[in-house]
Amino acid sequence: MKPLKLKLQAFGSFPGSVEVDFDSLAPRGVFVVSGDTGTGKTTIFDAMCWGLYGEMPLKDTGHVRSDHAPVDTETLVELTFECDGVRYVVERKPTQGRPAKRGSGTATEQASASLVKIGADGSELLSSKTRETSARCEELVGLDATQFQRVVLLPQGEFARFLLAGTNEREHLLGKLFGARVFDDMVDYLKAHRDTLRSRLQTADADIKAQLDNARESLARVHEALGIEVPRRSGTPGPNHRSPPGSPTPPAEPDTPAEPDTPAEPDGEAATTEASPEPVALADRDDLGSIRAAVVEPLEKAGTQVQELKGLADAAAGTHSTAEQAAQRFDYALLHLHQIERLDAEQGDVMAAEAAALLSRSARPVVVESDALVKARAIHAANTSARDERVTRIMGDLGALGAAPDQSSAAAITKAYEEHRQTNQEQDSKLKAELAAAEEHQRATAAHADACTELEAAQERKSTADALVTRIEQSDLPPLRERRADPAELRSKIDATTRSVELRTRLDAALASFHKAEKAAQTASAEHKRVFESFLASQAPLLAQRLVDGEPCPVCGSDVHPAPAPGDEASTTSSADLERAAEAQQKAGDALGKATTKVEKLRVELGDDAERSSGELEARRVELDKELAEDTELQERIAALEQQLIDTRESLHTAETQIAALEQSKINTEEKLGVAKQAFTEATEATEGIDADTVQADAAVLATLGDQMEGLEDLFISVAQADSSVKDCRTRLADALEASDFETAEAAQAALLDQHEETELINRANAHRDKRTASAAALVTLSEQEVPEQRPDLEQTRIAKGDRAAGTRQTCRCVANCHRQRRVLRHRAGEPRRARVWL
């Protein structure tokens, strides 16, 4: 995965919108994201991880929105990345509040995410759901969120803790960073699985031993039942002897078929051969062979008897199955007969209820038309009452205004209302025109007075600006310009002094490093000298350990070594120790050389300032800063005065322009005042003889009448429609009565039932007939399958079946025991046996 561009908005420590273009930095190879603490370096990588997976390392995903973002700024992260040469864009938004689209307050916007594939032929939406988007990103990147945080992003602070931690804590942190806990879980699982298998093995061993003991007891019982005595030597266990647990059992003959109830052989992959029992004397083998031959014929007869018993058991099972089927048919036939008897007993009541329901169904159209007629009459009465009440109120109000019509029809009432309303509006318009003319006259008078006042104020501002310009040009600026210095020269001196202070600080640090390196070099040299002397002292004992009598000494040449030098292996210094000490001395020397070079370089850069202390240099820089500040303040005062001069000249020019405009405005307002005075006189003459209070009172009454007039014509129309509806309902009710068996609507209402009850009664009658028909058909089908007159005795056939099966199993077990005894006899007679393979 290769990140190309990251856009984050109102996210983490960024309240606004920020874009990081990784693609433009890619040609540089390796690049660093740096900055002061709290500037948002970690937020960039948190946004990448949250955009891909919806979670961040070491942070809660519920607080991704910046606390300093404006309310109307939406929180989002948009990451453009590349996988296998294809570009993708993932966008993710958290659950957040936003201003409501209507009214005040806020609305909650749910979290969302989308993944888009950018191809040569356009874009393709791959996902628009949060979980699905995280899963698709995990599939594309090849890492889940935890792996991405441990492999691609190293959590902040974890690596520093690792460098400063002890051995145990380092192991814990490595496991936390790289997910080593999975290996601990595997070890714990394998240990638990080992303990489980060990427990199962012990249980299996105990079961095998118990089965061996049971097999030996069964073999003894078979010997006893057949009356067979197996000859044995003294000390050889007899048939009734119980072998100790774990003793080998006789192998089965490879050509003997498996008998019933024979235990299954264990599974396995290795081929094993059973251990041989104790050898039998040659004299006893003949007796064992004769005994085994005597057992063959009874076994063959027993096998024939087993087959006969199996046939009898199968026949008993078939008889029981046939009896079960016949009993089932007998039970079904009896059930249907009882149901037919019950249905016949209920038929009278069911049919009577069905007749009442059908009568109710025929009465329903008559009742519906009767109810419709009642409703139509009620509507006609209500509409007529509303019309008459409205007409009465309107006629009273028109009479109070002196405009009552001669007729009470809708047209006459409307005509009288409109004529009086028009007259009232004309009088009201004249009164409003008079009021508007008076107001305009007042405004013109006030505007003329304001123009005169503003003109006087503008003339005063012009005089003040003239005086101020003269004072700044002649008194304030000349002295300040003479004291002005060169700021560039001061800044150059300050920069040089600042550079000297920095170099002096670095020189002091380099001198401290030099003294530390010098001390370390002396310590390493002394340690190398000590190790070298110890190495020389330890060579004689090492050489003495390799001396052999009769062989010459490599130092003195003598072949007699009466007193070799003693040595202690624990205190021996090896050549590796000497090499490490020499390497440490070399490293310390190199460090001292680097420190010396750095000190000399800094002294050269400082020059004459190398002999001055940091305090002296800092004092000189402070003095220069003070001079620059004084010069800067002087320049600011000059600039302020120059700007004030410019502003004052602009104010002077503005005042001159305003004076000319205000003089023209004064002339214009005088003309408007004359026009307004003439209009006011004409409006006053037009309203002569009109009473404003009477016009206003009539207008209030007309407003009330307007509300009453609204819908008046509709009331007349609704009354006519209601009268027509009553006539239609009467006609339909007469037709419904003629089509039914009822003479009056009251008789039909008396026969009417609840519609749900009516449907239920009819359905009940239909279901009753269906059940009677189905039971009769079922009885016919059962009669064709030969229903017995009496129910078969299933208990007797079941007992016979069980007895046959039990006898067969007992005989099979006896034969199996005889076969096992036969194999034992064959083995004891010394006959060769084959290796038994367990697969």
C-alpha positions in Angstrom: 0.0 0.0 0.0 1.4 3.4 -1.1 -0.3 6.6 0.3 -0.7 9.3 -2.3 -2.8 12.1 -0.8 -4.5 12.7 2.6 -7.2 15.2 3.3 -8.5 15.7 6.9 -11.1 18.2 8.1 -12.1 19.1 11.7 -10.1 16.0 12.7 -8.0 15.7 15.9 -5.8 18.8 16.4 -6.7 20.3 13.0 -9.9 22.5 13.3 -9.9 23.4 9.6 -9.1 21.5 6.3 -5.6 20.2 5.7 -4.2 18.3 2.7 -0.9 16.3 2.7 0.4 15.4 -0.8 2.6 12.3 -0.3 2.9 11.8 -4.1 4.8 15.1 -4.5 7.3 14.0 -1.8 7.8 10.5 -3.3 10.6 11.5 -5.8 12.8 12.5 -2.8 12.9 9.0 -1.4 12.8 9.2 2.4 11.1 12.2 4.0 10.4 13.2 7.6 7.3 14.6 9.2 8.6 17.0 11.9 7.4 19.8 14.1 7.0 20.9 17.7 5.0 18.9 20.2 1.3 19.3 19.7 1.5 20.5 16.1 -0.4 17.4 14.8 2.3 15.0 13.5 0.7 11.9 15.1 -2.7 13.1 13.9 -1.6 12.6 10.3 -0.9 8.9 10.8 -4.0 8.5 13.1 -6.1 9.9 10.2 -4.5 7.3 7.7 -5.3 4.4 10.0 -8.8 5.7 10.9 -9.6 6.3 7.2 -8.6 2.7 6.3 -10.0 0.8 9.3 -12.2 3.1 11.3 -9.9 2.9 14.4 -6.7 4.5 15.7 -3.7 3.2 17.7 -3.8 4.0 21.4 -6.9 6.3 21.0 -10.6 6.1 21.3 -12.4 6.4 18.0 -15.4 8.1 19.7 -13.6 11.4 19.9 -12.1 12.0 16.4 -13.7 15.4 15.9 -11.6 18.5 16.7 -12.8 20.4 19.8 -11.9 23.7 18.1 -13.7 23.1 14.8 -16.7 25.4 13.9 -20.2 23.9 14.2 -20.8 24.0 10.5 -17.5 22.3 9.6 -18.0 18.6 8.8 -15.5 16.1 10.2 -14.0 13.8 7.5 -10.9 11.9 6.3 -10.2 11.2 2.7 -7.1 9.0 1.8 -6.0 8.3 -1.7 -3.7 5.3 -1.9 -2.3 2.8 -4.5 -2.3 -1.0 -4.3 -0.8 -3.2 -7.1 -0.7 -0.2 -9.5 -4.4 0.7 -9.0 -5.6 3.9 -7.2 -8.3 3.9 -4.6 -10.0 6.7 -2.6 -11.5 5.9 0.9 -13.6 8.6 2.6 -14.9 8.2 6.2 -17.0 10.4 8.5 -17.9 9.8 12.2 -21.3 10.2 13.8 -21.5 14.0 14.4 -23.9 16.9 14.9 -24.7 19.5 12.2 -26.9 22.6 12.1 -30.5 21.7 11.3 -31.6 22.5 7.7 -34.9 23.9 9.0 -35.2 26.0 12.1 -32.7 26.3 14.9 -30.8 23.6 16.8 -28.8 20.7 15.5 -29.3 17.3 13.8 -27.3 14.1 14.2 -25.6 12.7 11.1 -24.8 9.0 11.2 -21.3 7.6 10.5 -20.5 6.8 6.8 -17.7 5.4 4.7 -17.1 4.7 1.0 -14.4 3.1 -1.1 -13.9 4.1 -4.8 -11.6 2.5 -7.4 -10.0 5.0 -9.8 -9.5 3.4 -13.2 -8.5 4.6 -16.7 -12.2 4.4 -17.8 -13.6 6.2 -14.8 -14.4 5.6 -11.1 -16.2 2.6 -9.6 -17.9 2.5 -6.2 -16.7 -0.6 -4.4 -18.4 0.0 -1.0 -20.7 2.5 0.7 -21.0 0.9 4.2 -18.7 1.4 7.1 -17.9 -2.3 8.0 -17.8 -3.4 4.4 -15.4 -0.5 3.6 -13.1 -1.6 6.4 -13.1 -5.2 5.2 -12.4 -4.2 1.6 -9.4 -2.0 2.7 -8.1 -4.9 4.8 -8.3 -7.1 1.8 -6.5 -4.6 -0.5 -3.7 -3.7 2.0 -3.2 -7.3 3.1 -3.1 -6.3 6.8 -5.8 -5.9 9.4 -5.9 -2.9 11.7 -3.8 -4.5 14.5 -1.1 -5.7 12.0 -1.1 -2.3 10.2 -0.5 -0.5 13.5 2.3 -2.9 14.5 4.1 -3.2 11.1 3.5 0.1 9.3 2.9 2.6 12.2 4.9 2.3 15.5 2.7 3.7 18.3 4.1 6.9 19.8 6.1 6.4 23.0 6.2 2.6 22.8 9.7 2.4 21.2 11.2 4.9 23.7 9.8 2.8 26.5 11.4 -0.3 25.0 14.9 1.4 24.9 14.7 2.4 28.6 13.0 -0.7 29.9 14.5 -3.7 31.7 14.8 -7.3 30.4 11.3 -8.4 31.6 9.6 -5.3 30.5 11.3 -5.4 27.1 10.0 -8.9 26.5 6.5 -7.7 27.5 6.7 -4.6 25.1 8.0 -6.8 22.2 5.1 -9.1 22.7 2.7 -6.1 22.7 4.2 -4.4 19.6 4.5 -7.5 17.5 1.6 -9.7 18.7 3.8 -12.4 20.3 0.9 -13.2 22.6 -0.4 -15.6 20.0 2.6 -17.8 20.5 2.0 -17.9 24.3 -1.5 -18.9 23.6 -0.3 -21.7 21.3 2.1 -23.0 24.0 -0.7 -22.9 26.6 -3.1 -24.7 24.2 -0.5 -27.4 23.4 0.2 -28.0 27.1 -3.5 -28.3 27.9 -3.9 -30.6 24.9 -1.0 -32.7 26.1 -2.5 -33.1 29.5 -5.9 -34.1 28.0 -4.2 -36.7 25.8 -2.3 -38.0 28.7 -5.5 -38.3 30.8 -7.2 -40.1 27.9 -4.3 -42.5 27.5 -4.4 -43.4 31.2 -8.2 -44.0 31.0 -7.7 -46.1 27.8 -5.1 -48.2 29.6 -7.4 -48.8 32.5 -10.3 -49.8 30.1 -8.0 -52.2 28.2 -6.9 -53.9 31.4 -10.6 -54.2 32.6 -11.5 -55.7 29.2 -8.7 -58.2 29.4 -9.9 -59.3 32.8 -13.5 -59.6 31.6 -12.2 -61.7 28.6 -10.3 -64.0 30.8 -13.4 -64.5 33.1 -15.6 -65.2 30.0 -13.1 -67.8 28.7 -13.1 -69.5 32.1 -16.9 -69.7 32.0 -16.9 -71.1 28.5 -14.5 -73.9 29.5 -16.7 -74.7 32.4 -19.9 -74.7 30.3 -18.3 -77.0 27.6 -16.7 -79.3 30.2 -13.3 -78.8 28.7 -10.2 -79.2 30.8 -7.1 -77.7 29.3 -4.0 -79.7 30.3 -1.3 -77.5 31.6 2.1 -77.9 33.2 2.7 -77.2 36.8 2.9 -73.5 37.3 0.9 -72.8 34.1 -2.3 -70.8 34.8 -5.6 -72.6 34.3 -8.7 -71.4 32.5 -10.0 -69.8 35.7 -6.8 -68.0 36.5 -6.9 -64.2 36.2 -3.8 -62.9 34.6 -2.2 -59.7 36.0 -3.1 -56.4 34.2 -1.1 -55.8 31.1 -0.4 -59.5 30.3 -0.6 -60.4 26.6 -3.7 -62.1 25.2 -3.8 -64.9 22.6 -4.0 -63.6 19.0 -7.0 -64.2 16.8 -6.7 -66.6 13.9 -6.3 -64.7 10.6 -8.7 -67.1 8.8 -11.5 -67.0 11.4 -14.4 -64.7 10.7 -15.4 -62.1 13.3 -18.3 -63.3 15.6 -21.0 -61.0 17.1 -20.1 -59.0 20.1 -16.3 -59.4 19.4 -14.5 -56.3 20.6 -13.2 -54.1 17.7 -9.4 -53.9 17.2 -7.7 -50.6 18.0 -6.8 -48.2 15.2 -3.2 -47.3 14.5 -0.6 -46.9 11.8 2.2 -49.1 13.1 2.2 -52.8 12.5 2.8 -54.8 15.7 3.2 -58.5 16.6 1.6 -59.8 19.8 4.0 -61.2 22.4 4.2 -65.0 22.7 2.9 -66.7 25.9 4.9 -69.2 27.8 5.8 -72.3 25.7 3.8 -75.5 26.3 5.5 -78.9 26.8 5.6 -81.1 23.7 3.8 -83.9 25.6 0.9 -81.6 26.4 0.5 -80.3 22.8 -1.0 -83.7 21.6 -3.6 -83.5 24.3 -4.4 -79.9 23.5 -4.8 -80.8 19.8 -7.2 -83.7 20.5 -9.3 -81.4 22.8 -9.4 -78.7 20.0 -10.5 -81.4 17.4 -13.3 -82.5 19.7 -14.6 -78.9 19.9 -14.9 -78.5 16.1 -18.0 -80.5 15.5 -20.1 -78.9 18.3 -19.0 -75.5 16.9 -20.3 -76.3 13.5 -23.6 -77.5 14.9 -23.8 -74.3 17.0 -23.2 -72.2 13.8 -26.1 -74.0 12.1 -28.3 -73.4 15.1 -27.4 -69.7 15.0 -28.6 -69.3 11.4 -31.9 -71.0 12.3 -32.4 -68.8 15.3 -31.7 -65.7 13.1 -34.4 -66.8 10.6 -37.0 -67.3 13.5 -36.1 -63.9 14.9 -36.6 -62.2 11.5 -40.0 -63.9 11.1 -41.1 -62.7 14.6 -40.0 -59.2 13.7 -42.1 -59.3 10.4 -45.1 -60.6 12.3 -44.8 -57.7 14.8 -44.5 -55.1 12.0 -47.6 -56.5 10.2 -49.6 -56.4 13.5 -48.6 -52.8 14.1 -49.8 -51.7 10.6 -53.2 -53.6 11.1 -53.6 -52.0 14.6 -52.9 -48.5 13.1 -55.7 -49.0 10.4 -58.1 -50.2 13.1 -57.4 -47.1 15.2 -57.9 -44.8 12.2 -61.2 -46.4 11.2 -62.5 -46.2 14.8 -61.5 -42.5 15.0 -63.3 -41.6 11.8 -66.5 -43.5 12.9 -66.6 -41.5 16.1 -66.1 -38.2 14.2 -69.0 -39.0 11.8 -71.3 -39.7 14.8 -70.3 -36.4 16.5 -70.8 -34.4 13.2 -74.3 -36.0 12.6 -75.3 -35.0 16.1 -74.2 -31.4 15.6 -75.8 -31.1 12.1 -79.2 -29.6 13.1 -77.7 -26.7 15.1 -75.1 -26.0 12.4 -77.7 -25.8 9.6 -80.0 -23.6 11.7 -77.1 -21.2 12.3 -76.2 -21.2 8.6 -79.8 -20.3 7.7 -79.8 -17.3 10.1 -76.5 -16.1 8.6 -77.8 -16.4 5.0 -80.9 -14.4 6.1 -78.6 -11.7 7.6 -76.6 -11.6 4.4 -79.8 -10.9 2.4 -80.9 -8.2 4.9 -77.5 -6.3 4.7 -78.2 -4.3 1.4 -81.6 -3.0 2.8 -79.9 -2.0 6.1 -77.1 -0.3 4.2 -79.5 1.8 2.1 -81.6 2.6 5.2 -78.5 3.9 7.1 -77.6 5.9 4.0 -81.0 7.6 4.0 -80.7 8.5 7.7 -77.3 10.0 7.1 -78.5 12.0 4.0 -81.5 13.4 6.0 -79.1 14.5 8.9 -76.7 16.2 6.4 -79.6 18.0 4.7 -80.9 19.3 8.1 -77.4 20.4 9.2 -76.7 22.2 5.9 -80.1 24.0 5.9 -79.6 25.1 9.5 -76.0 26.4 8.8 -77.3 28.4 5.7 -80.2 30.0 7.5 -78.0 30.9 10.5 -75.3 32.5 8.3 -77.9 34.5 6.2 -79.5 35.9 9.4 -76.2 37.1 10.8 -75.2 38.8 7.4 -78.6 40.5 7.0 -78.3 41.9 10.5 -74.8 43.4 9.8 -75.8 44.8 6.5 -78.8 46.4 8.1 -76.5 48.1 10.7 -74.5 49.6 7.9 -77.7 50.8 6.1 -77.2 48.4 3.1 -79.7 45.6 3.7 -81.0 44.0 0.4 -84.7 43.4 -0.3 -84.1 39.6 -1.0 -82.2 37.0 1.0 -80.7 35.2 -2.0 -77.0 34.7 -2.3 -76.7 37.0 -5.3 -78.6 39.9 -3.6 -76.6 39.6 -0.4 -73.3 39.5 -2.3 -74.2 42.6 -4.4 -75.1 44.7 -1.4 -71.9 43.8 0.4 -69.6 44.6 -2.6 -71.2 48.0 -3.2 -70.8 49.2 0.4 -67.2 47.7 0.6 -66.1 49.6 -2.5 -67.5 52.9 -1.1 -65.7 52.4 2.2 -62.4 51.6 0.4 -62.5 54.8 -1.7 -63.0 57.0 1.5 -60.2 55.1 3.3 -57.9 55.7 0.3 -58.5 59.5 0.4 -57.7 59.6 4.2 -54.5 57.6 3.7 -53.4 59.9 0.9 -53.9 62.9 3.2 -51.9 61.2 5.9 -49.1 60.3 3.5 -48.9 63.9 2.2 -48.6 65.2 5.7 -45.8 62.8 6.5 -44.0 63.7 3.3 -44.2 67.4 4.2 -42.7 66.7 7.6 -39.9 64.6 6.0 -39.1 67.4 3.5 -38.9 70.0 6.3 -36.6 67.8 8.4 -34.4 67.0 5.4 -33.9 70.7 4.6 -32.9 71.4 8.3 -30.5 68.4 8.2 -28.8 69.7 5.0 -28.2 73.1 6.5 -26.7 71.5 9.7 -24.4 69.1 7.7 -23.2 72.0 5.6 -22.1 74.0 8.7 -20.3 70.8 10.1 -18.5 70.2 6.8 -17.2 73.7 6.8 -15.9 73.4 10.3 -14.1 70.1 9.5 -12.4 71.8 6.6 -11.0 74.5 8.8 -9.7 71.9 11.4 -8.0 69.8 8.7 -6.2 72.9 7.3 -4.7 73.7 10.7 -3.6 70.1 11.3 -1.7 69.8 8.0 0.2 73.0 8.6 1.3 71.9 12.2 2.5 68.4 11.0 4.5 69.7 8.0 6.1 72.6 9.9 6.5 71.5 13.5 6.3 67.7 14.1 8.1 65.9 11.2 11.4 67.9 10.7 13.0 67.1 14.1 12.2 63.4 14.0 13.7 62.9 10.5 17.0 64.4 11.6 17.4 61.7 14.4 16.7 58.7 12.1 19.5 56.0 11.9 20.3 53.1 9.4 18.3 50.0 10.6 20.1 47.6 8.1 23.5 48.3 9.7 22.1 47.7 13.2 20.5 44.4 12.1 23.7 43.2 10.6 25.6 43.8 13.8 22.8 42.0 15.8 23.0 39.0 13.5 26.8 38.8 13.8 26.6 39.0 17.6 23.7 36.4 17.7 25.9 34.0 15.6 28.8 34.5 18.1 26.6 33.8 21.1 25.4 30.6 19.4 28.9 29.5 18.5 30.1 30.3 22.0 27.3 28.1 23.5 28.3 25.2 21.1 32.0 25.7 22.0 31.2 25.4 25.7 29.2 22.2 25.0 32.0 20.9 22.8 34.6 21.6 25.6 32.5 19.6 28.0 32.3 16.7 25.5 36.1 17.0 25.0 36.8 16.7 28.7 34.4 13.7 29.0 36.0 12.0 26.0 39.5 12.7 27.4 38.5 11.1 30.7 37.0 8.1 28.9 40.1 7.7 26.8 42.3 7.6 29.9 40.0 5.1 31.5 40.0 2.8 28.4 43.8 3.1 28.1 44.3 2.1 31.8 41.8 -0.8 31.3 43.7 -2.0 28.2 47.0 -1.9 30.1 45.5 -3.9 33.0 44.0 -6.5 30.6 47.3 -6.8 28.7 49.3 -7.4 31.9 46.7 -9.9 33.0 46.9 -11.7 29.6 50.7 -11.9 29.9 50.5 -13.3 33.4 47.9 -15.9 32.4 50.0 -17.3 29.5 52.5 -19.2 31.7 49.8 -21.4 33.4 48.1 -22.0 30.1 51.5 -23.1 28.6 52.2 -25.3 31.6 48.9 -27.1 31.2 50.0 -28.3 27.7 53.4 -29.7 28.8 53.9 -33.4 28.5 56.8 -35.4 30.1 59.3 -36.5 27.4 58.3 -33.7 25.0 60.5 -30.5 24.8 59.1 -27.2 26.3 58.5 -24.6 23.5 60.2 -22.0 25.7 63.3 -23.6 27.3 63.5 -26.9 25.3 63.8 -29.2 28.3 61.9 -32.5 28.2 61.7 -32.7 32.0 59.1 -30.5 33.7 59.5 -30.9 37.5 57.5 -27.8 38.6 55.0 -26.5 36.0 53.4 -23.1 36.8 50.0 -23.4 38.6 47.0 -21.6 37.1 43.4 -20.7 37.9 41.0 -21.2 34.9 38.5 -18.7 36.4 41.1 -15.9 36.4 42.5 -16.6 33.0 42.4 -13.6 30.6 41.8 -14.7 27.0 42.9 -13.1 23.8 39.2 -12.1 23.2 39.3 -10.1 26.4 42.5 -8.4 25.2 40.9 -7.7 21.8 37.8 -6.2 23.4 39.9 -3.9 25.6 41.9 -2.8 22.6 38.8 -2.1 20.6 37.3 0.0 23.5 40.6 1.9 23.7 40.5 2.6 20.0 36.9 3.8 20.2 37.7 6.1 23.1 40.6 7.5 21.1 38.5 8.1 18.1 35.9 9.9 20.2 38.6 12.1 21.7 39.9 13.0 18.2 36.4 14.0 17.0 35.8 16.1 20.1 39.2 17.9 19.6 38.4 18.6 15.9 35.0 20.0 16.8 36.5 22.4 19.5 39.2 23.7 17.1 36.6 24.2 14.3 34.4 26.3 16.6 37.4 28.4 17.8 38.3 29.2 14.2 34.6 30.2 13.4 34.5 32.5 16.5 37.8 34.3 15.7 38.4 37.2 18.2 35.1 36.4 20.0 36.6 33.1 21.2 38.3 34.9 24.1 35.0 36.5 25.2 32.6 34.8 27.5 28.9 34.1 26.7 27.8 36.8 29.1 29.9 39.5 27.4 28.6 38.5 24.0 25.0 38.4 25.3 25.4 41.9 26.9 26.6 43.3 23.6 23.6 41.8 21.7 21.2 43.2 24.3 22.7 46.7 23.8 22.3 46.4 20.0 18.8 45.2 20.4 18.0 48.2 22.5 19.4 50.6 19.9 17.4 48.8 17.2 14.2 49.1 19.3 14.7 52.8 19.8 15.3 53.4 16.1 12.2 51.2 15.3 10.1 53.2 17.6 11.3 56.5 16.0 10.5 55.1 12.5 7.1 54.1 13.7 6.4 57.6 15.0 7.6 59.2 11.7 5.4 56.7 9.8 2.4 57.5 12.0 2.8 61.2 11.4 3.2 60.8 7.7 0.1 58.6 7.6 -1.7 61.1 9.7 -0.7 63.8 7.3 -2.0 61.7 4.3 -5.3 61.0 6.2 -5.7 64.7 7.1 -5.2 65.8 3.5 -7.7 63.2 2.4 -10.1 64.4 5.0 -9.6 68.0 3.8 -10.4 66.9 0.2 -13.4 65.0 1.4 -14.7 68.0 3.3 -14.4 70.2 0.3 -16.3 67.7 -1.8 -19.0 67.3 0.8 -19.4 71.1 1.1 -20.2 71.3 -2.7 -22.6 68.4 -2.5 -24.3 69.7 0.6 -24.9 73.1 -1.0 -26.6 71.4 -3.9 -28.5 69.2 -1.4 -29.8 72.3 0.4 -31.2 73.7 -2.9 -32.9 70.3 -3.7 -34.5 70.0 -0.3 -36.0 73.5 -0.6 -37.6 72.5 -3.9 -39.0 69.2 -2.4 -40.4 71.1 0.6 -42.4 73.4 -1.8 -43.8 70.3 -3.7 -44.8 68.5 -0.5 -46.6 71.6 0.9 -48.7 71.8 -2.3 -49.6 68.1 -2.2 -50.7 68.3 1.4 -53.0 71.2 0.6 -54.7 69.3 -2.2 -55.2 66.1 -0.1 -56.8 68.1 2.7 -59.4 69.6 0.3 -60.2 66.0 -1.0 -61.1 64.6 2.5 -63.5 67.5 3.4 -66.8 66.0 4.7 -65.3 62.5 5.4 -65.4 61.2 9.1 -62.3 59.0 9.7 -63.9 57.3 12.8 -67.0 56.3 10.8 -64.9 54.9 7.9 -62.8 52.9 10.3 -65.8 51.5 12.1 -67.4 50.5 8.8 -64.2 48.9 7.7 -64.2 46.7 10.9 -67.8 45.6 10.3 -67.0 44.9 6.6 -64.0 42.8 7.6 -66.2 40.6 9.8 -68.8 40.4 7.0 -66.0 39.3 4.6 -65.3 36.3 6.8 -69.0 35.5 6.9 -69.5 36.0 3.1 -66.7 33.5 2.4 -68.4 30.2 1.6 -71.9 31.6 1.6 -72.6 30.4 -2.0 -71.2 27.0 -1.2 -73.7 26.7 1.7 -76.6 27.3 -0.8 -75.1 24.7 -3.2 -74.6 22.1 -0.4 -78.3 22.5 0.7 -79.4 21.8 -2.9 -77.0 18.8 -3.2 -78.2 17.3 0.2 -81.9 17.6 -1.0 -81.0 15.7 -4.1 -79.1 13.0 -2.1 -82.1 12.4 0.1 -84.3 11.8 -2.9 -81.7 9.3 -4.4 -81.5 7.4 -1.1 -85.2 7.0 -0.9 -85.3 5.5 -4.4 -82.4 3.0 -3.6 -84.1 1.9 -0.4 -87.3 1.2 -2.2 -85.4 -0.8 -4.8 -83.6 -2.8 -2.1 -86.8 -3.6 -0.2 -88.4 -4.8 -3.5 -85.5 -7.1 -4.2 -85.5 -8.6 -0.7 -88.0 -10.7 1.3 -88.5 -7.9 3.9 -91.4 -5.4 3.8 -89.8 -2.7 6.0 -86.2 -1.6 6.8 -86.9 -2.3 10.5 -87.6 -6.0 9.8 -84.3 -6.2 7.9 -82.5 -4.5 10.8 -83.9 -7.1 13.2 -82.6 -10.0 11.1 -79.1 -8.5 10.7 -76.1 -10.1 12.5 -72.6 -9.0 13.1 -70.6 -9.4 9.8 -67.8 -11.3 11.5 -70.3 -13.6 13.2 -72.2 -14.1 9.9 -69.0 -15.1 8.1 -68.0 -17.4 10.9 -71.3 -19.3 10.9 -71.2 -19.8 7.2 -67.6 -21.0 7.3 -68.5 -23.3 10.2 -71.3 -25.0 8.2 -68.9 -25.4 5.2 -66.2 -26.9 7.4 -68.8 -29.3 9.0 -69.7 -30.6 5.6 -66.1 -30.9 4.5 -65.1 -32.9 7.7 -68.1 -35.3 7.2 -67.1 -35.9 3.5 -63.4 -36.4 4.4 -64.2 -39.0 7.2 -66.5 -40.9 4.9 -63.9 -41.0 2.2 -61.2 -42.1 4.7 -63.5 -45.0 5.9 -63.9 -46.2 2.2 -60.1 -46.2 1.7 -59.5 -48.1 5.0 -62.1 -50.7 4.1 -60.2 -51.3 0.8 -57.1 -52.0 2.9 -58.9 -54.7 5.0 -59.5 -53.3 8.5 -59.5 -56.1 11.1 -62.6 -56.7 13.2 -60.6 -56.6 16.4 -57.4 -54.7 17.3 -54.3 -57.1 17.2 -52.4 -57.8 20.5 -49.2 -55.9 19.9 -47.7 -56.7 23.3 -47.8 -60.4 22.6 -46.0 -60.0 19.2 -43.5 -57.6 20.7 -42.6 -60.1 23.5 -42.2 -62.9 20.9 -39.9 -60.7 18.8 -37.8 -59.8 21.9 -37.5 -63.5 23.0 -36.3 -64.6 19.6 -33.8 -61.8 19.4 -32.5 -62.4 22.9 -32.1 -66.2 22.2 -30.2 -65.4 19.0 -27.8 -63.0 20.8 -27.1 -65.5 23.6 -26.3 -68.3 21.2 -24.0 -65.9 19.2 -22.1 -65.0 22.3 -21.6 -68.6 23.3 -20.3 -69.5 19.8 -18.0 -66.5 19.9 -16.6 -67.6 23.2 -16.1 -71.1 21.8 -14.2 -69.7 18.9 -11.9 -67.7 21.2 -11.3 -70.9 23.2 -10.5 -72.7 20.0 -7.8 -70.1 19.1 -6.3 -70.5 22.6 -6.1 -74.3 22.3 -4.5 -74.0 18.8 -2.0 -71.5 20.2 -1.1 -73.7 23.2 -0.8 -76.8 20.9 2.1 -74.9 19.2 0.6 -74.4 15.8 2.3 -71.7 13.8 0.6 -68.2 13.9 0.8 -65.2 11.7 1.7 -61.7 12.8 -1.4 -59.6 13.5 -1.4 -56.2 11.9 -3.3 -53.3 13.4 -4.2 -50.6 10.9 
